[in-house]
Amino acid sequence: MRRHNALPLLVLFAVLIVLAAYLLLRQPGTGRVESPRPAESLPNPTLTPGDVLTSDRAVICRSGYTQTVRNVPSSLKTQVYRSYGVTSRQPGEYEIDHLISLELGGSNSVRNLWPESYVTKPLNAHVKDSLENKLHALACNGTISMKEAQQAIAQDWTAAYVKYVGPLPTR
């Protein structure tokens, strides 16, 4: 009987696995490899379902309201980054964002916070900010209720963007 040495096949298999991982994780055209990151355009609904401090239009629409409630300690921000698996980041890459923005009565609870990217394209924090401003204006002028604005942004801010602002940016 002839014995087969399985070692060369195992080595070949390991090399193929490493090559496949490299090809899947590298950034096109750069050769750089990045670890996979969670989807940054939408928060994880289990981690960030949204949380409301108030729905009182008279309170929320008062000039200066958000300055009176904006208070997310750095320890809570660190907890949010950790829960989303963001272990390293560059300055200006993310903000800890309120899913239901403060200008819509959202709270500073961990249930309303998520790391939102400034650099992803086409959807990022700048795009969501424009929706927040639009919903604030619509709710404060009575076109929609504050609760409707809160629910729309909490359910899927990209769908709310299409409904209230227009087509999503493509670049």
MARBA-3410 file (N, C-alpha, C, O; in Angstrom, 1 decimal):
171
0.8,-1.2,0.0,0.0,0.0,0.0,0.9,1.2,0.0,1.9,1.3,0.6 ~ 0.4,2.2,-0.7,1.1,3.5,-0.8,0.5,4.5,0.2,-0.7,4.7,0.3 ~ 1.4,5.2,0.9,1.0,6.2,1.9,1.0,7.6,1.2,1.9,7.9,0.4 ~ -0.1,8.4,1.5,-0.1,9.7,1.0,0.2,10.7,2.1,-0.3,10.6,3.2 ~ 1.0,11.7,1.8,1.3,12.7,2.8,0.3,13.8,2.6,0.3,14.5,1.5
-0.5,14.1,3.6,-1.5,15.1,3.5,-1.0,16.5,3.7,-1.7,17.5,3.5 ~ 0.2,16.7,4.2,0.8,18.0,4.5,0.8,19.0,3.3,0.3,20.1,3.5 ~ 1.2,18.6,2.2,1.2,19.5,1.0,-0.2,20.0,0.7,-0.4,21.2,0.4 ~ -1.2,19.1,0.8,-2.6,19.5,0.5,-3.1,20.5,1.6,-3.8,21.5,1.2 ~ -2.7,20.3,2.8,-3.1,21.2,3.9,-2.5,22.6,3.7,-3.2,23.6,3.9
-1.3,22.6,3.3,-0.6,23.9,3.1,-1.2,24.6,1.9,-1.5,25.8,2.0 ~ -1.5,23.9,0.9,-2.1,24.5,-0.3,-3.5,25.1,0.1,-3.9,26.2,-0.3 ~ -4.3,24.3,0.9,-5.6,24.8,1.3,-5.5,26.0,2.2,-6.3,27.0,2.0 ~ -4.5,26.1,3.1,-4.3,27.3,3.9,-4.0,28.5,3.1,-4.5,29.6,3.4 ~ -3.1,28.3,2.1,-2.7,29.4,1.2,-3.9,29.9,0.5,-4.1,31.2,0.3
-4.7,29.1,0.0,-5.9,29.5,-0.7,-6.9,30.2,0.2,-7.5,31.2,-0.3 ~ -7.0,29.8,1.4,-7.9,30.5,2.3,-7.4,31.9,2.6,-8.2,32.9,2.6 ~ -6.1,32.1,2.8,-5.5,33.4,3.1,-5.7,34.3,1.9,-6.0,35.5,2.0 ~ -5.4,33.7,0.7,-5.6,34.5,-0.6,-7.0,35.0,-0.7,-7.3,36.1,-1.1 ~ -8.0,34.1,-0.5,-9.4,34.5,-0.6,-9.8,35.6,0.4,-10.5,36.5,0.0
-9.3,35.5,1.6,-9.6,36.5,2.6,-9.0,37.8,2.2,-9.6,38.9,2.3 ~ -7.8,37.8,1.6,-7.1,39.1,1.2,-8.0,39.7,0.1,-8.2,40.9,0.1 ~ -8.4,38.9,-0.9,-9.1,39.4,-2.0,-10.5,40.0,-1.6,-11.0,40.9,-2.2 ~ -11.1,39.4,-0.6,-12.4,39.8,-0.1,-12.3,41.1,0.7,-13.2,41.9,0.7 ~ -11.2,41.3,1.4,-11.1,42.4,2.4,-10.3,43.6,1.9,-10.3,44.6,2.5
-9.6,43.4,0.7,-8.8,44.6,0.3,-9.7,45.7,-0.3,-10.7,45.4,-0.8 ~ -9.1,46.9,-0.2,-9.8,48.0,-0.9,-9.4,48.0,-2.3,-8.2,48.0,-2.6 ~ -10.4,48.1,-3.2,-10.1,48.0,-4.7,-9.1,49.1,-5.0,-9.2,50.3,-4.7 ~ -8.1,48.7,-5.8,-7.1,49.7,-6.3,-6.0,50.1,-5.4,-5.1,50.8,-5.8 ~ -6.1,49.8,-4.1,-5.1,50.3,-3.1,-4.2,49.2,-2.6,-3.1,49.4,-2.2
-4.7,47.9,-2.6,-3.9,46.9,-2.0,-4.0,46.8,-0.5,-3.5,45.9,0.1 ~ -4.6,47.9,0.1,-4.7,47.9,1.5,-5.9,47.0,2.0,-6.9,46.8,1.3 ~ -5.7,46.4,3.1,-6.7,45.5,3.7,-7.3,46.1,4.9,-6.6,46.6,5.8 ~ -8.6,46.2,4.9,-9.3,46.7,6.1,-10.1,45.6,6.7,-10.6,44.7,6.0 ~ -10.3,45.7,8.0,-11.2,44.8,8.7,-12.6,45.2,8.3,-12.9,46.3,8.1
-13.5,44.2,8.3,-14.9,44.5,7.9,-15.5,45.4,9.0,-15.3,45.2,10.2 ~ -16.3,46.4,8.6,-16.9,47.3,9.5,-18.4,47.0,9.4,-18.9,46.6,8.4 ~ -19.2,47.3,10.5,-20.6,47.2,10.4,-21.1,48.2,9.4,-20.5,49.2,9.1 ~ -22.3,48.0,8.9,-23.0,48.9,7.9,-23.1,50.2,8.7,-23.6,50.3,9.8 ~ -22.6,51.3,8.0,-22.6,52.6,8.7,-23.7,53.5,8.3,-23.8,54.6,9.0
-24.4,53.2,7.3,-25.5,54.1,6.9,-26.8,54.0,7.8,-27.5,54.9,8.0 ~ -27.0,52.8,8.3,-28.2,52.5,9.1,-27.7,51.9,10.4,-26.9,51.1,10.4 ~ -28.3,52.4,11.5,-27.9,51.7,12.8,-28.5,50.3,12.9,-29.5,50.0,12.3 ~ -27.9,49.6,13.8,-28.5,48.3,14.1,-29.7,48.5,15.0,-29.7,49.1,16.0 ~ -30.9,48.0,14.5,-32.1,48.3,15.2,-32.2,47.6,16.6,-33.0,48.1,17.4
-31.4,46.6,16.8,-31.4,46.0,18.1,-30.6,46.9,19.1,-31.0,47.0,20.3 ~ -29.5,47.4,18.7,-28.7,48.2,19.5,-29.2,49.7,19.6,-29.1,50.3,20.7 ~ -29.8,50.1,18.5,-30.3,51.5,18.5,-31.7,51.6,17.9,-31.9,51.9,16.7 ~ -32.7,51.2,18.7,-34.1,51.3,18.2,-34.6,52.7,18.2,-35.6,53.0,17.5 ~ -33.9,53.7,18.9,-34.4,55.0,19.0,-35.0,55.2,20.3,-35.6,54.3,20.9
-34.9,56.4,20.9,-35.5,56.7,22.2,-35.9,58.2,22.2,-35.1,59.1,21.7 ~ -37.0,58.5,22.7,-37.5,59.9,22.7,-37.5,60.5,24.1,-37.9,59.8,25.1 ~ -37.0,61.7,24.2,-37.1,62.5,25.5,-38.4,63.2,25.6,-39.1,63.1,26.6 ~ -38.9,63.8,24.5,-40.2,64.5,24.5,-40.7,64.6,23.1,-39.9,64.5,22.1 ~ -42.0,64.7,23.0,-42.7,64.9,21.7,-43.4,66.2,21.7,-44.2,66.5,20.8
-43.2,67.0,22.7,-43.8,68.3,22.9,-43.3,69.3,21.9,-42.2,69.8,22.1 ~ -44.1,69.7,20.9,-43.6,70.6,19.9,-43.2,72.0,20.5,-42.3,72.6,20.0 ~ -44.0,72.4,21.5,-43.7,73.7,22.1,-42.3,73.7,22.7,-41.6,74.8,22.7 ~ -41.9,72.6,23.3,-40.6,72.5,23.9,-39.5,72.4,22.8,-38.5,73.1,22.8 ~ -39.7,71.4,21.9,-38.7,71.1,20.9,-38.4,72.2,20.0,-37.3,72.5,19.6
-39.4,73.0,19.6,-39.3,74.0,18.6,-38.8,75.3,19.2,-38.6,76.3,18.4 ~ -38.6,75.4,20.5,-38.1,76.6,21.1,-36.7,76.8,20.7,-35.9,75.9,20.8 ~ -36.3,78.0,20.3,-34.9,78.3,20.0,-34.0,78.0,21.1,-34.2,78.4,22.3 ~ -32.9,77.3,20.8,-31.9,76.9,21.8,-32.2,75.6,22.6,-31.4,75.3,23.4 ~ -33.3,75.0,22.2,-33.7,73.8,23.0,-32.6,72.7,23.0,-32.3,72.2,24.0
-32.0,72.4,21.8,-31.0,71.3,21.8,-29.8,71.6,22.7,-29.2,70.6,23.2 ~ -29.4,72.8,22.9,-28.3,73.1,23.7,-28.6,72.8,25.2,-27.7,72.5,26.0 ~ -29.9,72.8,25.5,-30.2,72.5,26.9,-30.2,71.0,27.2,-30.2,70.5,28.4 ~ -30.3,70.1,26.2,-30.3,68.7,26.4,-29.1,67.9,25.8,-29.0,66.7,26.0 ~ -28.3,68.6,25.0,-27.1,67.9,24.4,-26.1,67.6,25.5,-25.4,68.5,26.0
-26.0,66.3,25.8,-25.0,65.9,26.9,-24.8,64.4,26.7,-25.5,63.6,27.4 ~ -23.8,64.0,25.9,-23.4,62.6,25.8,-22.0,62.5,26.3,-21.1,62.9,25.7 ~ -21.8,61.9,27.5,-20.5,61.8,28.1,-19.6,60.9,27.2,-20.1,60.0,26.5 ~ -18.3,61.1,27.3,-17.3,60.4,26.5,-17.4,58.9,26.8,-17.2,58.0,26.0 ~ -17.7,58.6,28.1,-17.8,57.1,28.5,-18.9,56.5,27.7,-18.8,55.3,27.4
-20.0,57.2,27.5,-21.1,56.6,26.8,-20.8,56.5,25.3,-21.2,55.5,24.7 ~ -20.1,57.5,24.8,-19.7,57.4,23.4,-18.8,56.2,23.2,-18.9,55.4,22.2 ~ -17.8,55.9,24.1,-17.0,54.8,24.0,-17.8,53.5,24.0,-17.5,52.5,23.3 ~ -18.8,53.4,24.9,-19.6,52.3,25.0,-20.3,52.0,23.7,-20.5,50.9,23.2 ~ -20.8,53.1,23.0,-21.5,52.9,21.7,-20.6,52.4,20.7,-20.9,51.5,19.9
-19.4,53.0,20.6,-18.4,52.5,19.6,-18.1,51.1,19.8,-18.1,50.3,18.9 ~ -17.9,50.7,21.1,-17.6,49.3,21.4,-18.7,48.4,21.0,-18.5,47.3,20.4 ~ -20.0,48.7,21.3,-21.1,47.9,21.0,-21.3,47.7,19.5,-21.8,46.6,19.1 ~ -20.8,48.6,18.7,-20.9,48.5,17.2,-19.6,47.9,16.6,-19.5,47.8,15.4 ~ -18.7,47.5,17.5,-17.4,46.9,17.0,-16.5,47.9,16.3,-15.6,47.4,15.6
-16.6,49.1,16.6,-15.7,50.1,16.1,-14.6,50.3,17.1,-14.7,51.0,18.1 ~ -13.4,49.6,16.8,-12.3,49.6,17.8,-11.3,50.6,17.5,-10.5,51.0,18.4 ~ -11.2,51.1,16.3,-10.3,52.2,16.0,-11.0,53.1,14.9,-11.8,52.7,14.1 ~ -10.6,54.4,15.0,-11.2,55.3,14.0,-10.3,56.5,13.9,-9.4,56.8,14.8 ~ -10.4,57.2,12.8,-9.6,58.4,12.5,-10.5,59.6,13.0,-11.7,59.6,13.0
-9.8,60.7,13.4,-10.5,61.9,13.7,-11.4,62.3,12.6,-10.9,62.4,11.4 ~ -12.6,62.7,12.8,-13.5,63.1,11.8,-14.2,62.0,11.0,-15.0,62.3,10.1 ~ -13.9,60.8,11.3,-14.5,59.6,10.6,-15.9,59.3,11.0,-16.7,59.0,10.2 ~ -16.2,59.5,12.3,-17.5,59.2,12.8,-17.9,60.3,13.8,-17.2,61.1,14.3 ~ -19.2,60.3,14.0,-19.8,61.0,15.2,-20.7,60.0,15.9,-21.3,59.1,15.2
-20.9,60.2,17.2,-21.9,59.4,17.8,-23.2,60.3,17.6,-23.4,61.4,18.1 ~ -24.1,59.7,16.8,-25.3,60.4,16.4,-26.5,59.9,17.1,-26.6,58.8,17.6 ~ -27.4,60.8,17.2,-28.8,60.4,17.8,-29.6,60.0,16.6,-29.8,60.7,15.6 ~ -30.1,58.7,16.7,-31.0,58.3,15.6,-32.2,59.2,15.5,-32.5,59.7,14.4 ~ -32.9,59.4,16.6,-33.9,60.5,16.6,-33.2,61.7,17.1,-32.8,61.8,18.3
-33.0,62.6,16.3,-32.1,63.8,16.6,-32.7,64.6,17.8,-33.9,64.5,18.1 ~ -31.8,65.3,18.5,-32.3,66.1,19.6,-33.3,67.2,19.1,-34.2,67.5,19.8 ~ -33.1,67.6,17.8,-34.0,68.6,17.3,-35.4,68.0,16.9,-36.3,68.8,16.5 ~ -35.5,66.7,17.1,-36.8,66.1,17.0,-37.3,65.5,18.3,-38.2,64.7,18.3 ~ -36.6,65.8,19.4,-37.0,65.3,20.7,-36.3,64.1,21.1,-36.8,63.4,22.1
-35.3,63.6,20.4,-34.6,62.4,20.8,-33.8,62.5,22.1,-33.5,63.7,22.5 ~ -33.5,61.4,22.7,-32.9,61.4,24.0,-31.4,61.1,23.8,-30.9,60.8,22.7 ~ -30.6,61.3,24.9,-29.2,60.9,24.9,-29.0,59.5,25.4,-27.9,59.1,25.7 ~ -30.0,58.7,25.4,-29.9,57.3,25.8,-29.1,56.5,24.9,-29.1,56.8,23.7 ~ -28.4,55.5,25.4,-27.7,54.6,24.5,-28.6,53.9,23.5,-28.1,53.5,22.4
-29.8,53.8,23.7,-30.8,53.2,22.8,-31.0,54.1,21.6,-31.7,53.8,20.6 ~ -30.5,55.4,21.7,-30.8,56.3,20.6,-29.4,56.8,19.9,-29.4,57.7,19.1 ~ -28.3,56.1,20.3,-27.0,56.5,19.8,-26.4,55.5,18.9,-26.6,54.3,19.2 ~ -25.6,55.9,17.9,-24.9,55.0,17.1,-23.7,55.7,16.4,-23.8,56.9,16.2 ~ -22.7,55.0,16.0,-21.6,55.6,15.3,-21.9,55.8,13.9,-22.0,54.9,13.1
-22.1,57.1,13.5,-22.5,57.4,12.1,-21.2,58.0,11.4,-20.6,58.8,11.9 ~ -21.0,57.4,10.2,-19.8,57.8,9.5,-20.0,59.2,8.8,-21.1,59.5,8.3 ~ -19.0,60.0,8.7,-18.9,61.2,7.9,-18.4,60.9,6.5,-18.6,61.7,5.6 ~ -17.7,59.7,6.4,-16.9,59.5,5.1,-17.5,58.5,4.2,-17.1,58.4,3.0 ~ -18.5,57.7,4.6,-19.1,56.8,3.7,-19.8,57.6,2.6,-20.4,58.7,2.8
-19.9,57.0,1.4,-20.5,57.6,0.3,-21.5,56.6,-0.3,-21.2,55.4,-0.4 ~ -22.7,57.0,-0.7,-23.2,58.4,-0.7,-23.9,58.8,0.6,-24.1,59.9,0.8 ~ -24.2,57.8,1.5,-24.9,58.1,2.7,-24.0,58.3,3.8,-23.1,57.5,4.1 ~ -24.2,59.4,4.6,-23.3,59.7,5.7,-24.1,60.7,6.7,-25.2,61.0,6.4 ~ -23.4,61.1,7.7,-23.9,62.0,8.7,-24.4,63.3,8.1,-25.4,63.9,8.5
-23.7,63.8,7.1,-24.1,65.1,6.4,-25.5,64.9,5.8,-26.3,65.8,5.8 ~ -25.7,63.8,5.1,-27.0,63.5,4.4,-28.1,63.4,5.5,-29.2,64.0,5.3 ~ -27.9,62.7,6.5,-28.9,62.5,7.6,-29.2,63.9,8.3,-30.3,64.1,8.6 ~ -28.2,64.7,8.4,-28.4,66.0,9.0,-29.4,66.8,8.2,-30.2,67.6,8.8 ~ -29.3,66.7,6.9,-30.3,67.5,6.1,-31.7,67.0,6.3,-32.6,67.8,6.3
-31.9,65.7,6.5,-33.2,65.2,6.8,-33.7,65.7,8.2,-34.8,66.1,8.3 ~ -32.8,65.7,9.1,-33.2,66.1,10.5,-33.6,67.6,10.4,-34.6,67.9,11.1 ~ -33.0,68.4,9.7,-33.4,69.8,9.5,-34.7,69.9,8.9,-35.6,70.7,9.3 ~ -34.9,69.1,7.8,-36.2,69.2,7.1,-37.4,68.7,8.0,-38.4,69.3,8.1 ~ -37.2,67.6,8.7,-38.2,67.1,9.6,-38.5,68.1,10.7,-39.7,68.2,11.1
-37.5,68.7,11.3,-37.7,69.7,12.3,-38.5,70.8,11.8,-39.5,71.2,12.5 ~ -38.2,71.3,10.6,-39.0,72.4,10.0,-40.5,72.0,9.8,-41.4,72.7,10.1 ~ -40.7,70.8,9.3,-42.0,70.3,9.0,-42.8,70.1,10.3,-44.0,70.4,10.3 ~ -42.2,69.5,11.3,-42.9,69.3,12.5,-43.1,70.6,13.3,-44.2,70.8,13.9 ~ -42.2,71.5,13.2,-42.4,72.8,14.0,-43.4,73.7,13.3,-44.0,74.5,13.9
-43.6,73.5,12.0,-44.6,74.4,11.3,-45.9,73.7,11.2,-46.9,74.2,10.7 ~ -46.0,72.5,11.8,-47.3,71.7,11.9,-47.7,70.9,10.7,-48.8,70.4,10.6 ~ -46.8,70.8,9.7,-47.1,70.1,8.5,-47.2,68.6,8.8,-48.1,67.9,8.3 ~ -46.3,68.1,9.7,-46.4,66.7,10.2,-46.3,66.8,11.8,-45.9,67.8,12.3 ~ -46.8,65.8,12.4,-46.7,65.8,13.9,-45.2,65.4,14.3,-44.5,64.8,13.5
-44.9,65.8,15.5,-43.5,65.5,16.0,-43.4,64.0,16.1,-42.3,63.4,15.8 ~ -44.4,63.3,16.5,-44.4,61.8,16.6,-44.2,61.2,15.3,-43.4,60.2,15.1 ~ -44.8,61.7,14.3,-44.6,61.2,12.9,-43.2,61.4,12.5,-42.6,60.5,11.9 ~ -42.6,62.5,12.7,-41.2,62.8,12.4,-40.3,61.8,13.1,-39.4,61.3,12.6 ~ -40.6,61.6,14.4,-39.7,60.7,15.2,-39.8,59.3,14.7,-38.8,58.6,14.6
-41.0,58.8,14.4,-41.2,57.5,13.9,-40.5,57.3,12.6,-39.9,56.2,12.3 ~ -40.7,58.3,11.7,-40.1,58.1,10.4,-38.6,58.0,10.4,-38.0,57.1,9.7 ~ -37.9,58.8,11.2,-36.5,58.8,11.2,-36.0,57.5,12.0,-34.9,57.0,11.7 ~ -36.8,57.1,13.0,-36.3,55.9,13.7,-36.5,54.6,12.9,-35.7,53.7,13.0 ~ -37.6,54.5,12.1,-37.8,53.3,11.4,-36.8,53.1,10.3,-36.3,52.0,10.2
-36.5,54.1,9.5,-35.5,54.0,8.4,-35.3,55.4,7.9,-36.0,55.9,7.1 ~ -34.2,56.0,8.3,-33.9,57.3,8.0,-33.8,57.5,6.5,-34.0,58.6,6.0 ~ -33.3,56.5,5.8,-33.1,56.7,4.3,-34.5,56.7,3.6,-34.6,57.5,2.7 ~ -35.4,55.9,4.1,-36.8,56.0,3.5,-37.4,57.3,3.9,-38.1,57.9,3.0 ~ -37.2,57.8,5.1,-37.7,59.1,5.4,-37.1,60.2,4.6,-37.8,61.2,4.2
-35.8,60.1,4.3,-35.2,61.1,3.4,-35.9,61.1,2.1,-36.2,62.2,1.6 ~ -36.1,60.0,1.5,-36.8,59.9,0.2,-38.2,60.6,0.3,-38.6,61.3,-0.6 ~ -38.9,60.3,1.3,-40.3,60.8,1.5,-40.3,62.3,1.7,-41.1,63.0,1.1 ~ -39.4,62.8,2.5,-39.5,64.2,2.9,-38.5,65.2,2.2,-38.8,66.4,2.2 ~ -37.4,64.6,1.7,-36.4,65.5,1.1,-36.3,65.3,-0.4,-36.4,66.2,-1.2
-36.3,64.0,-0.8,-36.2,63.7,-2.2,-35.3,62.5,-2.4,-35.0,61.8,-1.5 ~ -34.9,62.2,-3.7,-34.1,61.0,-3.9,-32.8,61.1,-3.1,-32.2,62.1,-2.9 ~ -32.3,59.9,-2.7,-31.1,59.8,-2.0,-29.9,60.2,-2.9,-30.0,59.9,-4.1 ~ -28.9,60.8,-2.4,-27.7,61.1,-3.2,-27.1,59.8,-3.7,-27.2,58.8,-3.1 ~ -26.5,59.9,-4.9,-25.9,58.7,-5.5,-24.4,58.8,-5.5,-23.7,57.9,-5.9
-23.8,60.0,-5.1,-22.4,60.1,-5.0,-21.9,60.6,-3.7,-20.7,60.8,-3.4
END
